[in-house]
Amino acid sequence: MLRGLDVWGKSDGEPTIIKAADRDALSGSVTVYVSNSLSPESHDRLRSVLDNFDRLEAAEVVDDVRVTRWPETVEAPTDGPAAAALACYDEFADAVGADTLEPHFEEHSGEGAHERTVEFADICVAIRDDGELTGLYPRADEGASIEDCLTALAAGNPVENV
């Protein structure tokens, strides 16, 4: 009987152990939000995050991980794709409080015709169950990093923190 999967992929050469037996797959959907402007370091981190989600999908722990791009900064009000990103930020802030999103997200008072400016996280993971936000990484209030999310998913631990 398969009890777990040893999957190589951590940067320190240690395998990631994915608990595959005696567990249910994550019931919600996973979206990885990615800034349109990533530094080389953030590109490396994104590749690691996506590789880990690929392994979790292969182990049937998660299903249908979606990647969505968003702008680095949005000045509101706005329309088009920037408005969708802003609505996503507002959903996060309503669910957990804007303070818990800092320093990964930053909201500032706007100037001129803009009411506010929002700077978006380079990488963010949202977990939704039936469209309702149930997990959000990273968060400052819980010290919840994206890596914490990946580790919890691999171990079969809950990732709902909203």
Secondary structure, 3 states (H helix, E strand, C coil): CCCEEEECCCCCCCCEEEECCCCCCCCCEEEEEEECCCCHHHHHHHHHHHHHHHHHHHCCCCCCEEEEEECCEEEECCCCHHHHHHHHHHHHHHHHCHHHHCCCCEEEECCCCCCEEEECCCEEEEEEECCEEEEEECECCCCECHHHHHHHHHHCCCCCCC
